[in-house]
């Protein structure tokens, strides 16, 4: 939506009908697009960081489960079978 508004404003500017108001409107739209892209990048970085933390948390649990099962399988009385 913002990019289509920007295209419309730039069309007016390209035709040579650029008033101060039109140029200011273009600046506002560009700033809004930049702010939105910045916010999306921050959200993506946060999701990536959280996914990385979850993977780090899962690895020890999986390793611990494997070690427990391995240890239990060596018991002569059949615990964990």
N, C-alpha and C positions, 0 to 999 in steps of 0.2 A: 504494500500500500504506500509506504513512504517512498519507495523507489519510483513508483508510477507518478506520484506527486512531483518528485524531483525531475522526472523526465518532462512533465508538463511545464514546470517552471523554466527549465533549460530551453524548451522550445520557444517560449516567450523571449528569453534572453537572446537566443540565436537569431530571432527575427529582428532584433534591434530595439525591442520595446521594453528595455530593462529600466524600470524606475527604481528608485531607492528602495521602495517597499518590496518589489519583486526580488531584488538582490538580497534583502534582509530575510525574506521568506525562504530563499534558497539556502542561506546560511543556517537558518533554524532547522530545515529539513536535513541538511548534511550533518549537523550536530546531533540530531535525534538518531540518525542512522548509526553514527559512530558510537553513541552511547549504548544503543541497543546491541551492536556487535560486541562492545566491550563487556556488557552484562552477560551475553551468551557465552563469550570466551571464559569468563569467570565461572559460570555455572558448569561448563564442560570441564574446566580444570578441577573444580571441586569434586565432580562425579568421578573423574579419573583418579584423583587422590583417594577418595573413599573406596573405589574398587581395588586399588592397590593395597590399602590397609586391610580390606576384607580378605584378599588373597593371602597376605602375610599371616592373618589370623587363622585361616583355614589350613595352611601347611603344617603348623605344629600340631593341630588337632588330628589331622590325618596321619601324621607320623606317629603320634602317641597311640592312636587306635591300632595301627599296624603293629607297633611294638608290644602292646598289651595282648593282642591276639596271638602274636608269635610266642610270647612268654607263656600264655595260657595253653597253647597247643603242646608245649613241652611238658606240661604237668602229667604225671602218670594216671591221675584219677579222672582225666577227661574234662576239666573245666573249660568252658568255651566251645565245646564241640557240639 
